[in-house]
Amino acid sequence: MTHTRYAFIKAGWHSEIVDQALAGFQEVIPADQIDVFDVPGAFEMPLAAKDLAKTGKYAAIAAAALVVDGGIYRHDFVASAVVNGLMQAGLETGVPVLSVSLTPHHFQETEHHMGIYREHFVVKGREAAEAALKIGKFKEQIGA
């Protein structure tokens, strides 16, 4: 069964940056084929992706977050857990789950840094959409 719907999960932290990934995704895949879901933060994305994948409605799921060093926890551990969780959700369900979850080494909430990451997230969202389409073609080729 060929799906023409895609799910896009956005983490709420740094939404002014993260939302740009959806804008990039929509440059490749029409907005009317995308269901958008908001979650509080990056850590909630793997379970949301798994729940969405289990519905059988989506050809692929993209999840976007910006995980920065807040000084309280090891942000690199959180980012690793999120990306691993997203991959596991895809492996367990057979639905491609794409990560647009970035962890900058030196993020500062200056207009300069925020501008750089807003632009970068557009590019990464576009790349995720292109990957979703390519994975769909691959699955068609192998009859999956």
Backbone hydrogen bonds, N-H to C=O, Kabsch-Sander energy under -0.5 kcal/mol:
donor,donor_aa,acceptor,acceptor_aa,energy
3,H,1,M,-0.5
6,Y,33,Q,-2.6
7,A,60,A,-2.0
8,F,35,D,-2.6
9,I,62,A,-3.2
10,K,37,F,-2.8
11,A,64,A,-2.4
12,G,39,V,-1.7
13,W,40,P,-0.8
15,S,12,G,-1.3
17,I,14,H,-2.0
18,V,14,H,-2.6
19,D,15,S,-2.5
20,Q,17,I,-1.5
21,A,18,V,-1.8
22,L,18,V,-0.6
23,A,19,D,-1.4
24,G,20,Q,-2.1
25,F,21,A,-2.4
26,Q,22,L,-2.5
27,E,23,A,-0.6
27,E,24,G,-0.9
28,V,24,G,-0.5
28,V,25,F,-1.2
29,I,25,F,-2.5
33,Q,30,P,-2.3
34,I,31,A,-1.7
35,D,6,Y,-3.0
36,V,34,I,-0.5
37,F,8,F,-2.8
39,V,10,K,-2.6
44,E,41,G,-1.0
45,M,42,A,-1.7
48,A,44,E,-1.7
49,A,45,M,-3.0
50,K,46,P,-2.4
51,D,47,L,-2.7
52,L,48,A,-2.5
53,A,49,A,-2.7
54,K,50,K,-2.2
55,T,51,D,-0.5
55,T,52,L,-1.1
56,G,53,A,-1.6
57,K,52,L,-0.6
59,A,5,R,-2.9
60,A,5,R,-0.6
61,I,96,P,-2.5
62,A,7,A,-2.7
63,A,98,L,-2.4
64,A,9,I,-2.9
65,A,100,V,-1.4
67,V,65,A,-0.5
67,V,102,L,-2.6
68,V,66,L,-0.7
70,G,68,V,-0.9
75,H,73,Y,-1.2
77,F,74,R,-1.0
78,V,74,R,-1.6
79,A,75,H,-2.7
80,S,76,D,-2.1
81,A,77,F,-2.5
82,V,78,V,-2.4
83,V,79,A,-2.6
84,N,80,S,-2.6
85,G,81,A,-2.3
86,L,82,V,-2.5
87,M,83,V,-2.3
88,Q,84,N,-2.5
89,A,85,G,-2.2
90,G,86,L,-1.8
91,L,87,M,-2.5
92,E,88,Q,-2.7
93,T,89,A,-1.5
94,G,90,G,-2.4
98,L,61,I,-3.5
98,L,96,P,-0.5
100,V,63,A,-3.4
100,V,98,L,-0.5
102,L,65,A,-2.3
102,L,100,V,-0.7
110,T,108,Q,-2.4
114,M,110,T,-2.8
115,G,111,E,-2.4
116,I,112,H,-2.1
117,Y,113,H,-2.4
118,R,114,M,-2.4
119,E,115,G,-2.1
120,H,116,I,-2.3
121,F,117,Y,-2.5
122,V,118,R,-1.3
123,V,119,E,-1.7
124,K,120,H,-2.6
125,G,121,F,-2.5
126,R,122,V,-2.3
127,E,123,V,-2.5
128,A,124,K,-2.1
129,A,125,G,-2.0
130,E,126,R,-2.3
131,A,127,E,-2.3
132,A,128,A,-2.4
133,L,129,A,-2.2
134,K,130,E,-2.2
135,I,131,A,-2.8
136,G,132,A,-2.0
137,K,133,L,-2.1
138,F,134,K,-2.3
139,K,135,I,-2.7
140,E,136,G,-2.0
141,Q,137,K,-2.3
142,I,138,F,-1.9
143,G,139,K,-0.5
143,G,140,E,-0.8
144,A,139,K,-2.7
